Amino acid sequence: MNVLPVPDHFARFISPQESEVSVEALPVDGAIPEWLTGTLLRNGPAYYGAGRGGARHLFDGLAMLHKFAFTDGRVSYANRFLRTRSYRALREDGRIGYREFASDPCRRLTLPIASLFDPGYSDNTNVNVIRLGARLVALTETPLPIAFDPETLETLGVAYDPPGRGVRSPTAHPHFDAAGSMITLQVHFGVRSSYRLYRHTPTGFRLLARIPVRQPAYVHSFALTERHIVLAEAPFRIRPLELATARRPFIENYRWLPEQGTTFLVVDRHTGRLTGRWQAGPMFCFHHVNAYDDPSGDIVVDLCAYEDPSIIDATYLDTLHEGRTPIPAGRLRRYRLRPGGATQEETVSPTPFEWPRVNYRAVNSRPYRYAYGAGTVHDGVPAPAITKLDLSDGSAIHWHDRDHHPGEPVFVPGPGRRGEDDGVLLSVVFDPA
């Protein structure tokens, strides 16, 4: 099944979350391991506004932080909106003030898309949270990373100034190497567009590689191996010169060009040299799972692949409220980039799979066996599930509960780390009742 039905109660899933609360002790059903000590921080869209002034797309709600603190088998909770200028525009003025992924301010089509960019970038950092040195930072696909206090969740302002000038879109999913340095990607748009890879150290950003491109692809994430950085260019592309005068939200300027296929760009992590390009069939991707250098000489790249980018159209709020358009399902697909330029691809498992996680510190950029994600189990009817994939044989096991919607599972290694899958999974599960 390449599509999933929209549940009848999905409107509750995207109903406004407006309350900010702090709960000292949540009720616990079962037992939390006593060794599990620390904080789970989640980030995501929570408030969309109303009417013509509100957000149009699932990805464009105002960022809200959620904090679960674990100690001695107990868990506390707090949540808080990020207080950004995007927040103030929608909450105080009742309308989006900056162009988001697929929403624009009040549909004012006389404004060019360039207003998305400096000095008018959205700072609605609702995609990811990272630790960068001593700071916790919320990210989205504009160059305004927002720092916040990990104890109070108070917004502290712009965390750092990403490198480069002009119109640029950074990934919200950087990687970290064994030394703790961040490796990140930015797409630079202009007369001479390019993909640029940077390493961030305590002394600042250093350019690793610059890859010229005429029509940049939409690139949400990328992958690392121990020797390489891998970029997957899906044939969902944009003409940069049109971006400056377009009267559409950012993502609506991209065009699906399946005849171009998918291009994998491989960069040497140490020299920054582009070592090769591999071609594959057309696909669309948000999230990479993992990648590694195989002893055979292949570069193995695993990602969550869709047949096309129709997942974007299917997640406009009006479409979701109507409930008539099925949501496309991604699958974990493996690409082998072989010496000499050949590409082999296979779907590892037939189960729908997104928001992937691995035991990052143990296996990222190295051979691995297990991946975790939000999947679907077919128990008479499709049901949302937490899914564990065994990549050695493509088998899957699931956790699910009727009408409950689990989010991205986060893997926490257990003490002693006896095996790759020795640990616990943490997931926030939505109960519409």
C-alpha positions as a Markdown table, in Angstrom:
| # | Residue | x | y | z |
|---|---|---|---|---|
| 1 | Met | 0.0 | 0.0 | 0.0 |
| 2 | Asn | 1.6 | 3.3 | -1.2 |
| 3 | Val | -1.0 | 5.5 | 0.5 |
| 4 | Leu | -2.6 | 5.6 | 4.0 |
| 5 | Pro | -6.2 | 6.8 | 4.8 |
| 6 | Val | -6.7 | 10.0 | 6.8 |
| 7 | Pro | -8.2 | 9.0 | 10.2 |
| 8 | Asp | -11.7 | 10.5 | 11.0 |
| 9 | His | -10.3 | 12.2 | 14.1 |
| 10 | Phe | -7.4 | 13.8 | 12.4 |
| 11 | Ala | -8.9 | 17.3 | 13.0 |
| 12 | Arg | -8.2 | 16.8 | 16.7 |
| 13 | Phe | -4.5 | 16.1 | 15.8 |
| 14 | Ile | -4.1 | 19.6 | 14.3 |
| 15 | Ser | -6.4 | 21.4 | 16.7 |
| 16 | Pro | -4.7 | 24.4 | 18.4 |
| 17 | Gln | -2.4 | 23.7 | 21.4 |
| 18 | Glu | -2.5 | 27.0 | 23.3 |
| 19 | Ser | -1.9 | 26.0 | 26.9 |
| 20 | Glu | 1.6 | 26.2 | 28.5 |
| 21 | Val | 1.8 | 23.9 | 31.5 |
| 22 | Ser | 4.3 | 22.5 | 34.0 |
| 23 | Val | 3.5 | 19.2 | 35.7 |
| 24 | Glu | 5.9 | 18.0 | 38.4 |
| 25 | Ala | 5.0 | 14.3 | 38.2 |
| 26 | Leu | 3.1 | 12.6 | 35.4 |
| 27 | Pro | 1.2 | 9.4 | 36.2 |
| 28 | Val | 3.2 | 6.3 | 35.1 |
| 29 | Asp | 1.7 | 3.1 | 33.8 |
| 30 | Gly | 4.2 | 0.4 | 34.2 |
| 31 | Ala | 7.8 | 1.2 | 35.2 |
| 32 | Ile | 10.4 | 3.6 | 33.9 |
| 33 | Pro | 13.9 | 2.1 | 34.2 |
| 34 | Glu | 15.7 | 3.7 | 37.1 |
| 35 | Trp | 18.8 | 4.1 | 35.0 |
| 36 | Leu | 17.0 | 6.4 | 32.6 |
| 37 | Thr | 18.0 | 9.9 | 33.7 |
| 38 | Gly | 17.9 | 12.9 | 31.6 |
| 39 | Thr | 15.6 | 15.1 | 29.5 |
| 40 | Leu | 13.7 | 14.4 | 26.3 |
| 41 | Leu | 13.1 | 17.6 | 24.3 |
| 42 | Arg | 10.7 | 17.5 | 21.4 |
| 43 | Asn | 9.8 | 20.3 | 19.0 |
| 44 | Gly | 7.0 | 20.7 | 16.5 |
| 45 | Pro | 4.1 | 22.8 | 15.2 |
| 46 | Ala | 1.4 | 23.5 | 17.7 |
| 47 | Tyr | -0.7 | 26.5 | 16.7 |
| 48 | Tyr | -1.9 | 27.3 | 13.1 |
| 49 | Gly | -4.1 | 30.4 | 13.6 |
| 50 | Ala | -7.5 | 30.7 | 12.1 |
| 51 | Gly | -9.0 | 31.9 | 8.8 |
| 52 | Arg | -7.1 | 33.5 | 6.0 |
| 53 | Gly | -4.4 | 34.9 | 8.3 |
| 54 | Gly | -3.4 | 31.5 | 9.6 |
| 55 | Ala | -1.1 | 28.8 | 8.4 |
| 56 | Arg | -2.1 | 26.6 | 5.4 |
| 57 | His | 0.2 | 23.6 | 5.9 |
| 58 | Leu | 0.8 | 20.9 | 8.5 |
| 59 | Phe | 4.5 | 21.9 | 8.6 |
| 60 | Asp | 3.9 | 25.6 | 9.3 |
| 61 | Gly | 2.4 | 25.7 | 12.8 |
| 62 | Leu | 4.1 | 27.8 | 15.5 |
| 63 | Ala | 7.0 | 26.0 | 17.2 |
| 64 | Met | 6.3 | 24.5 | 20.7 |
| 65 | Leu | 8.9 | 22.9 | 22.9 |
| 66 | His | 8.0 | 19.9 | 25.0 |
| 67 | Lys | 10.2 | 18.8 | 27.9 |
| 68 | Phe | 10.1 | 15.4 | 29.7 |
| 69 | Ala | 12.6 | 15.0 | 32.6 |
| 70 | Phe | 13.3 | 11.5 | 33.8 |
| 71 | Thr | 14.8 | 10.7 | 37.2 |
| 72 | Asp | 14.5 | 7.7 | 39.6 |
| 73 | Gly | 11.6 | 6.2 | 37.7 |
| 74 | Arg | 9.6 | 9.4 | 37.6 |
| 75 | Val | 8.9 | 11.9 | 34.8 |
| 76 | Ser | 7.9 | 15.6 | 34.8 |
| 77 | Tyr | 6.6 | 17.6 | 31.9 |
| 78 | Ala | 6.6 | 21.2 | 30.7 |
| 79 | Asn | 5.9 | 22.9 | 27.4 |
| 80 | Arg | 6.3 | 26.4 | 26.0 |
| 81 | Phe | 6.0 | 28.2 | 22.7 |
| 82 | Leu | 9.2 | 29.7 | 21.2 |
| 83 | Arg | 8.7 | 33.4 | 21.5 |
| 84 | Thr | 9.9 | 34.5 | 18.1 |
| 85 | Arg | 8.8 | 37.3 | 15.8 |
| 86 | Ser | 6.8 | 34.7 | 13.8 |
| 87 | Tyr | 5.1 | 33.8 | 17.1 |
| 88 | Arg | 4.3 | 37.4 | 17.9 |
| 89 | Ala | 2.8 | 38.0 | 14.4 |
| 90 | Leu | 0.4 | 35.1 | 14.5 |
| 91 | Arg | -0.5 | 35.2 | 18.2 |
| 92 | Glu | -0.7 | 38.9 | 18.6 |
| 93 | Asp | -1.7 | 40.2 | 15.2 |
| 94 | Gly | -3.7 | 37.1 | 14.1 |
| 95 | Arg | -1.8 | 36.5 | 10.9 |
| 96 | Ile | 1.4 | 35.0 | 9.6 |
| 97 | Gly | 4.0 | 37.6 | 9.4 |
| 98 | Tyr | 6.7 | 35.8 | 7.4 |
| 99 | Arg | 6.6 | 33.2 | 4.6 |
| 100 | Glu | 6.8 | 29.7 | 5.9 |
| 101 | Phe | 7.4 | 26.4 | 4.1 |
| 102 | Ala | 4.0 | 26.4 | 2.3 |
| 103 | Ser | 2.2 | 29.5 | 3.8 |
| 104 | Asp | 2.5 | 33.2 | 3.1 |
| 105 | Pro | 1.4 | 36.3 | 5.0 |
| 106 | Cys | -2.3 | 36.8 | 4.3 |
| 107 | Arg | -1.9 | 35.6 | 0.7 |
| 108 | Arg | -0.6 | 39.0 | -0.1 |
| 109 | Leu | 0.5 | 38.0 | -3.6 |
| 110 | Thr | 2.0 | 41.4 | -4.3 |
| 111 | Leu | 5.0 | 40.5 | -2.1 |
| 112 | Pro | 7.8 | 38.6 | -3.8 |
| 113 | Ile | 9.1 | 35.4 | -2.3 |
| 114 | Ala | 12.3 | 37.2 | -1.5 |
| 115 | Ser | 10.6 | 38.5 | 1.6 |
| 116 | Leu | 11.1 | 35.0 | 3.0 |
| 117 | Phe | 14.8 | 35.8 | 3.1 |
| 118 | Asp | 17.0 | 38.2 | 5.0 |
| 119 | Pro | 15.9 | 40.5 | 6.5 |
| 120 | Gly | 12.5 | 38.8 | 6.4 |
| 121 | Tyr | 13.4 | 35.1 | 7.2 |
| 122 | Ser | 10.9 | 33.2 | 9.2 |
| 123 | Asp | 12.3 | 32.3 | 12.7 |
| 124 | Asn | 9.6 | 29.7 | 13.3 |
| 125 | Thr | 12.1 | 27.0 | 14.2 |
| 126 | Asn | 9.6 | 24.1 | 14.5 |
| 127 | Val | 11.6 | 21.2 | 13.0 |
| 128 | Asn | 14.4 | 20.0 | 15.2 |
| 129 | Val | 16.4 | 20.6 | 18.4 |
| 130 | Ile | 20.2 | 20.1 | 18.7 |
| 131 | Arg | 22.9 | 20.6 | 21.3 |
| 132 | Leu | 25.7 | 22.8 | 20.0 |
| 133 | Gly | 28.4 | 23.2 | 22.6 |
| 134 | Ala | 26.6 | 24.4 | 25.8 |
| 135 | Arg | 23.6 | 25.7 | 23.9 |
| 136 | Leu | 20.3 | 24.1 | 23.0 |
| 137 | Val | 19.1 | 25.3 | 19.6 |
| 138 | Ala | 15.9 | 24.9 | 17.6 |
| 139 | Leu | 16.2 | 24.7 | 13.9 |
| 140 | Thr | 14.1 | 25.0 | 10.7 |
| 141 | Glu | 15.1 | 25.6 | 7.0 |
| 142 | Thr | 15.9 | 29.3 | 7.3 |
| 143 | Pro | 19.2 | 30.7 | 8.8 |
| 144 | Leu | 17.7 | 31.9 | 12.1 |
| 145 | Pro | 18.5 | 29.2 | 14.6 |
| 146 | Ile | 16.9 | 30.0 | 18.0 |
| 147 | Ala | 18.5 | 29.2 | 21.3 |
| 148 | Phe | 16.5 | 28.4 | 24.4 |
| 149 | Asp | 17.0 | 27.7 | 28.1 |
| 150 | Pro | 16.9 | 24.0 | 28.7 |
| 151 | Glu | 15.5 | 24.4 | 32.2 |
| 152 | Thr | 12.8 | 27.1 | 31.7 |
| 153 | Leu | 12.3 | 26.7 | 27.9 |
| 154 | Glu | 12.6 | 30.5 | 27.7 |
| 155 | Thr | 13.5 | 31.8 | 24.3 |
| 156 | Leu | 17.0 | 33.3 | 24.2 |
| 157 | Gly | 17.2 | 34.7 | 20.7 |
| 158 | Val | 19.2 | 33.8 | 17.6 |
| 159 | Ala | 21.9 | 31.3 | 18.5 |
| 160 | Tyr | 24.5 | 31.9 | 15.8 |
| 161 | Asp | 24.9 | 33.4 | 12.4 |
| 162 | Pro | 25.1 | 30.7 | 9.7 |
| 163 | Pro | 27.8 | 31.2 | 7.1 |
| 164 | Gly | 27.3 | 32.8 | 3.7 |
| 165 | Arg | 25.3 | 35.7 | 2.4 |
| 166 | Gly | 22.2 | 36.1 | 0.2 |
| 167 | Val | 19.4 | 33.7 | -0.2 |
| 168 | Arg | 20.2 | 30.4 | 1.5 |
| 169 | Ser | 18.4 | 27.5 | 3.1 |
| 170 | Pro | 20.2 | 25.3 | 5.7 |
| 171 | Thr | 19.2 | 21.8 | 6.6 |
| 172 | Ala | 17.4 | 21.4 | 9.9 |
| 173 | His | 19.1 | 18.0 | 10.3 |
| 174 | Pro | 22.9 | 18.5 | 10.7 |
| 175 | His | 25.2 | 15.7 | 11.7 |
| 176 | Phe | 27.8 | 15.4 | 14.5 |
| 177 | Asp | 31.1 | 13.6 | 14.1 |
| 178 | Ala | 33.0 | 11.6 | 16.8 |
| 179 | Ala | 34.7 | 14.8 | 18.0 |
| 180 | Gly | 31.4 | 16.5 | 18.5 |
| 181 | Ser | 31.8 | 18.9 | 15.5 |
| 182 | Met | 28.7 | 19.7 | 13.6 |
| 183 | Ile | 28.6 | 19.1 | 9.9 |
| 184 | Thr | 25.8 | 20.9 | 8.1 |
| 185 | Leu | 24.5 | 21.7 | 4.6 |
| 186 | Gln | 23.1 | 24.9 | 3.1 |
| 187 | Val | 21.6 | 25.4 | -0.3 |
| 188 | His | 22.6 | 28.8 | -1.7 |
| 189 | Phe | 20.3 | 30.3 | -4.4 |
| 190 | Gly | 21.3 | 32.8 | -7.0 |
| 191 | Val | 22.9 | 33.4 | -10.3 |
| 192 | Arg | 25.5 | 30.8 | -9.2 |
| 193 | Ser | 23.6 | 28.5 | -7.0 |
| 194 | Ser | 25.4 | 25.8 | -5.0 |
| 195 | Tyr | 25.3 | 23.2 | -2.2 |
| 196 | Arg | 27.7 | 24.1 | 0.5 |
| 197 | Leu | 28.9 | 21.9 | 3.3 |
| 198 | Tyr | 30.4 | 23.3 | 6.5 |
| 199 | Arg | 32.0 | 22.1 | 9.7 |
| 200 | His | 31.3 | 24.0 | 12.9 |
| 201 | Thr | 33.9 | 23.9 | 15.6 |
| 202 | Pro | 34.4 | 26.1 | 18.7 |
| 203 | Thr | 36.2 | 28.6 | 16.4 |
| 204 | Gly | 33.3 | 28.9 | 13.9 |
| 205 | Phe | 32.3 | 27.6 | 10.6 |
| 206 | Arg | 34.7 | 26.2 | 8.0 |
| 207 | Leu | 33.7 | 25.6 | 4.4 |
| 208 | Leu | 34.2 | 21.9 | 3.5 |
| 209 | Ala | 32.8 | 21.8 | -0.1 |
| 210 | Arg | 31.0 | 24.0 | -2.6 |
| 211 | Ile | 29.1 | 22.1 | -5.4 |
| 212 | Pro | 27.7 | 24.3 | -8.2 |
| 213 | Val | 24.1 | 23.5 | -9.3 |
| 214 | Arg | 21.9 | 25.1 | -11.9 |
| 215 | Gln | 18.5 | 24.0 | -10.5 |
| 216 | Pro | 18.9 | 23.1 | -6.8 |
| 217 | Ala | 16.9 | 20.2 | -5.5 |
| 218 | Tyr | 14.8 | 20.4 | -2.3 |
| 219 | Val | 17.3 | 18.8 | 0.2 |
| 220 | His | 15.9 | 18.3 | 3.7 |
| 221 | Ser | 18.6 | 16.0 | 5.0 |
| 222 | Phe | 21.8 | 14.3 | 4.1 |
| 223 | Ala | 24.0 | 11.3 | 5.2 |
| 224 | Leu | 27.5 | 10.6 | 6.5 |
| 225 | Thr | 29.8 | 7.7 | 6.2 |
| 226 | Glu | 33.2 | 7.5 | 7.9 |
| 227 | Arg | 34.8 | 8.8 | 4.7 |
| 228 | His | 32.0 | 10.5 | 2.8 |
| 229 | Ile | 29.2 | 13.0 | 2.8 |
| 230 | Val | 26.3 | 12.0 | 0.6 |
| 231 | Leu | 23.6 | 14.3 | -0.8 |
| 232 | Ala | 20.6 | 12.8 | -2.6 |
| 233 | Glu | 19.2 | 15.2 | -5.3 |
| 234 | Ala | 15.6 | 14.1 | -5.9 |
| 235 | Pro | 14.1 | 15.6 | -9.1 |
| 236 | Phe | 12.1 | 18.1 | -7.2 |
| 237 | Arg | 13.9 | 21.3 | -8.4 |
| 238 | Ile | 13.7 | 25.0 | -8.6 |
| 239 | Arg | 14.9 | 27.7 | -11.0 |
| 240 | Pro | 16.7 | 30.1 | -8.6 |
| 241 | Leu | 16.1 | 33.3 | -10.7 |
| 242 | Glu | 12.3 | 32.7 | -10.5 |
| 243 | Leu | 12.6 | 32.6 | -6.7 |
| 244 | Ala | 13.2 | 36.4 | -6.4 |
| 245 | Thr | 10.0 | 37.4 | -8.2 |
| 246 | Ala | 7.7 | 34.5 | -7.5 |
| 247 | Arg | 4.3 | 35.2 | -5.8 |
| 248 | Arg | 4.1 | 31.7 | -4.2 |
| 249 | Pro | 5.2 | 30.2 | -0.9 |
| 250 | Phe | 8.7 | 28.7 | -0.9 |
| 251 | Ile | 7.9 | 25.0 | -1.6 |
| 252 | Glu | 5.4 | 25.9 | -4.3 |
| 253 | Asn | 8.2 | 27.1 | -6.5 |
| 254 | Tyr | 9.6 | 23.6 | -6.9 |
| 255 | Arg | 8.7 | 21.4 | -9.9 |
| 256 | Trp | 8.6 | 17.6 | -10.1 |
| 257 | Leu | 10.9 | 16.5 | -13.0 |
| 258 | Pro | 10.9 | 12.7 | -12.8 |
| 259 | Glu | 12.7 | 12.4 | -16.2 |
| 260 | Gln | 15.8 | 13.7 | -14.5 |
| 261 | Gly | 16.0 | 10.9 | -12.0 |
| 262 | Thr | 17.8 | 11.1 | -8.7 |
| 263 | Thr | 21.5 | 12.0 | -8.4 |
| 264 | Phe | 23.6 | 11.1 | -5.5 |
| 265 | Leu | 26.6 | 13.4 | -4.9 |
| 266 | Val | 29.4 | 12.0 | -2.8 |
| 267 | Val | 32.0 | 14.3 | -1.2 |
| 268 | Asp | 35.2 | 13.3 | 0.6 |
| 269 | Arg | 34.8 | 14.3 | 4.2 |
| 270 | His | 38.4 | 15.1 | 4.7 |
| 271 | Thr | 39.4 | 16.9 | 1.4 |
| 272 | Gly | 36.0 | 18.3 | 0.4 |
| 273 | Arg | 36.5 | 16.9 | -3.1 |
| 274 | Leu | 33.4 | 15.8 | -5.1 |
| 275 | Thr | 34.4 | 12.1 | -5.7 |
| 276 | Gly | 31.5 | 11.1 | -7.9 |
| 277 | Arg | 27.9 | 11.3 | -9.1 |
| 278 | Trp | 25.5 | 8.3 | -9.2 |
| 279 | Gln | 22.2 | 8.1 | -11.0 |
| 280 | Ala | 19.0 | 6.3 | -9.8 |
| 281 | Gly | 15.3 | 6.4 | -10.6 |
| 282 | Pro | 13.1 | 9.2 | -9.5 |
| 283 | Met | 12.1 | 9.4 | -5.8 |
| 284 | Phe | 11.4 | 12.0 | -3.2 |
| 285 | Cys | 12.9 | 12.0 | 0.3 |
| 286 | Phe | 12.7 | 14.0 | 3.5 |
| 287 | His | 14.8 | 11.9 | 5.8 |
| 288 | His | 18.0 | 9.8 | 5.5 |
| 289 | Val | 18.3 | 6.8 | 7.9 |
| 290 | Asn | 22.0 | 6.1 | 7.8 |
| 291 | Ala | 24.9 | 5.4 | 5.4 |
| 292 | Tyr | 28.2 | 3.6 | 5.5 |
| 293 | Asp | 31.2 | 2.5 | 3.5 |
| 294 | Asp | 30.8 | -1.2 | 2.8 |
| 295 | Pro | 33.9 | -3.5 | 2.7 |
| 296 | Ser | 32.9 | -4.4 | -0.9 |
| 297 | Gly | 33.7 | -0.8 | -1.9 |
| 298 | Asp | 30.0 | 0.2 | -2.2 |
| 299 | Ile | 28.6 | 3.2 | -0.4 |
| 300 | Val | 25.4 | 2.2 | 1.2 |
| 301 | Val | 22.7 | 4.8 | 1.6 |
| 302 | Asp | 19.4 | 4.2 | 3.4 |
| 303 | Leu | 16.6 | 6.7 | 3.3 |
| 304 | Cys | 12.8 | 7.0 | 3.6 |
| 305 | Ala | 11.7 | 7.2 | -0.1 |
| 306 | Tyr | 8.4 | 8.3 | -1.7 |
| 307 | Glu | 7.4 | 7.7 | -5.3 |
| 308 | Asp | 6.9 | 11.5 | -5.7 |
| 309 | Pro | 6.5 | 14.7 | -3.6 |
| 310 | Ser | 2.7 | 14.4 | -3.4 |
| 311 | Ile | 3.1 | 14.0 | 0.4 |
| 312 | Ile | 3.5 | 17.8 | 0.4 |
| 313 | Asp | 0.1 | 18.4 | -1.3 |
| 314 | Ala | -1.6 | 15.8 | 0.9 |
| 315 | Thr | -0.6 | 17.7 | 4.1 |
| 316 | Tyr | -2.2 | 21.0 | 3.4 |
| 317 | Leu | -4.6 | 21.7 | 6.3 |
| 318 | Asp | -7.7 | 22.0 | 4.1 |
| 319 | Thr | -6.9 | 18.7 | 2.4 |
| 320 | Leu | -6.4 | 17.0 | 5.8 |
| 321 | His | -9.6 | 18.4 | 7.2 |
| 322 | Glu | -11.5 | 17.1 | 4.1 |
| 323 | Gly | -10.1 | 13.7 | 4.8 |
| 324 | Arg | -10.6 | 12.4 | 1.3 |
| 325 | Thr | -7.0 | 12.5 | 0.1 |
| 326 | Pro | -4.9 | 9.5 | 1.2 |
| 327 | Ile | -1.5 | 10.3 | 2.6 |
| 328 | Pro | 1.4 | 8.8 | 0.6 |
| 329 | Ala | 3.6 | 6.4 | 2.6 |
| 330 | Gly | 7.4 | 6.3 | 2.6 |
| 331 | Arg | 9.4 | 3.1 | 2.6 |
| 332 | Leu | 13.0 | 2.4 | 3.8 |
| 333 | Arg | 14.9 | 2.1 | 0.5 |
| 334 | Arg | 18.6 | 1.1 | 0.2 |
| 335 | Tyr | 20.9 | 2.4 | -2.5 |
| 336 | Arg | 24.3 | 0.8 | -3.2 |
| 337 | Leu | 26.6 | 3.3 | -5.0 |
| 338 | Arg | 29.1 | 0.9 | -6.7 |
| 339 | Pro | 32.6 | 1.7 | -7.8 |
| 340 | Gly | 32.5 | 2.6 | -11.4 |
| 341 | Gly | 29.1 | 4.5 | -11.2 |
| 342 | Ala | 26.5 | 1.7 | -11.1 |
| 343 | Thr | 23.6 | 2.1 | -8.6 |
| 344 | Gln | 21.6 | -0.7 | -7.1 |
| 345 | Glu | 18.4 | 0.0 | -5.2 |
| 346 | Glu | 16.0 | -2.1 | -3.2 |
| 347 | Thr | 13.1 | -1.5 | -0.8 |
| 348 | Val | 14.2 | -3.1 | 2.5 |
| 349 | Ser | 10.8 | -3.6 | 4.0 |
| 350 | Pro | 7.2 | -3.2 | 2.6 |
| 351 | Thr | 6.0 | -1.5 | 5.9 |
| 352 | Pro | 5.4 | 2.3 | 5.7 |
| 353 | Phe | 8.2 | 4.0 | 7.6 |
| 354 | Glu | 9.1 | 7.7 | 8.4 |
| 355 | Trp | 10.9 | 9.8 | 11.0 |
| 356 | Pro | 13.8 | 7.3 | 11.3 |
| 357 | Arg | 16.1 | 6.9 | 14.2 |
| 358 | Val | 19.1 | 4.7 | 14.9 |
| 359 | Asn | 21.4 | 4.1 | 17.8 |
| 360 | Tyr | 23.2 | 7.3 | 16.6 |
| 361 | Arg | 26.4 | 7.3 | 18.7 |
| 362 | Ala | 27.0 | 3.6 | 18.1 |
| 363 | Val | 26.2 | 3.2 | 14.4 |
| 364 | Asn | 25.8 | 6.4 | 12.6 |
| 365 | Ser | 28.0 | 6.4 | 9.5 |
| 366 | Arg | 28.8 | 2.7 | 10.1 |
| 367 | Pro | 27.2 | -0.7 | 9.3 |
| 368 | Tyr | 24.2 | -1.3 | 11.4 |
| 369 | Arg | 21.2 | -3.6 | 11.8 |
| 370 | Tyr | 18.2 | -1.8 | 13.3 |
| 371 | Ala | 16.2 | 1.3 | 12.5 |
| 372 | Tyr | 13.2 | 2.7 | 14.4 |
| 373 | Gly | 10.5 | 5.0 | 13.1 |
| 374 | Ala | 6.8 | 5.9 | 12.9 |
| 375 | Gly | 5.3 | 3.1 | 10.8 |
| 376 | Thr | 2.0 | 1.4 | 10.1 |
| 377 | Val | 0.7 | -2.0 | 11.1 |
| 378 | His | -2.2 | -3.7 | 9.3 |
| 379 | Asp | -4.5 | -5.2 | 11.8 |
| 380 | Gly | -7.6 | -5.4 | 9.7 |
| 381 | Val | -7.2 | -1.7 | 9.0 |
| 382 | Pro | -4.0 | 0.4 | 8.8 |
| 383 | Ala | -3.0 | 1.6 | 12.3 |
| 384 | Pro | -0.2 | 4.0 | 13.3 |
| 385 | Ala | 2.7 | 2.3 | 15.1 |
| 386 | Ile | 6.2 | 2.5 | 16.4 |
| 387 | Thr | 8.2 | 0.2 | 14.1 |
| 388 | Lys | 11.5 | -1.5 | 14.6 |
| 389 | Leu | 13.1 | -2.7 | 11.3 |
| 390 | Asp | 15.7 | -5.4 | 11.2 |
| 391 | Leu | 17.7 | -4.6 | 8.1 |
| 392 | Ser | 19.4 | -8.0 | 8.0 |
| 393 | Asp | 16.2 | -9.5 | 6.7 |
| 394 | Gly | 13.6 | -6.7 | 6.3 |
| 395 | Ser | 11.4 | -8.0 | 9.1 |
| 396 | Ala | 9.5 | -5.5 | 11.3 |
| 397 | Ile | 7.9 | -5.6 | 14.7 |
| 398 | His | 5.5 | -2.9 | 16.0 |
| 399 | Trp | 3.9 | -1.3 | 19.0 |
| 400 | His | 0.4 | 0.1 | 18.5 |
| 401 | Asp | -2.7 | 0.9 | 20.4 |
| 402 | Arg | -6.1 | 1.5 | 18.8 |
| 403 | Asp | -6.5 | 5.1 | 17.5 |
| 404 | His | -3.2 | 6.3 | 19.1 |
| 405 | His | -0.7 | 8.1 | 17.0 |
| 406 | Pro | 3.0 | 7.7 | 18.1 |
| 407 | Gly | 5.5 | 10.2 | 16.9 |
| 408 | Glu | 9.2 | 9.8 | 16.1 |
| 409 | Pro | 10.8 | 7.3 | 18.5 |
| 410 | Val | 14.1 | 8.3 | 20.1 |
| 411 | Phe | 16.5 | 5.5 | 21.0 |
| 412 | Val | 18.4 | 5.8 | 24.3 |
| 413 | Pro | 21.2 | 3.2 | 24.8 |
| 414 | Gly | 21.1 | 1.2 | 28.0 |
| 415 | Pro | 23.9 | 1.1 | 30.5 |
| 416 | Gly | 26.7 | -1.3 | 29.4 |
| 417 | Arg | 25.4 | -1.2 | 25.8 |
| 418 | Arg | 25.5 | -4.9 | 25.3 |
| 419 | Gly | 24.1 | -4.7 | 21.8 |
| 420 | Glu | 23.0 | -2.3 | 19.1 |
| 421 | Asp | 19.3 | -2.5 | 20.2 |
| 422 | Asp | 20.0 | -2.6 | 24.0 |
| 423 | Gly | 18.1 | 0.4 | 25.3 |
| 424 | Val | 14.7 | 2.0 | 25.4 |
| 425 | Leu | 12.5 | 4.0 | 22.9 |
| 426 | Leu | 10.9 | 7.2 | 23.9 |
| 427 | Ser | 7.9 | 8.5 | 21.9 |
| 428 | Val | 5.2 | 11.1 | 22.4 |
| 429 | Val | 1.9 | 9.4 | 21.5 |
| 430 | Phe | -1.3 | 11.4 | 20.7 |
| 431 | Asp | -4.5 | 10.0 | 22.1 |
| 432 | Pro | -7.5 | 11.8 | 20.3 |
| 433 | Ala | -9.9 | 10.8 | 23.1 |
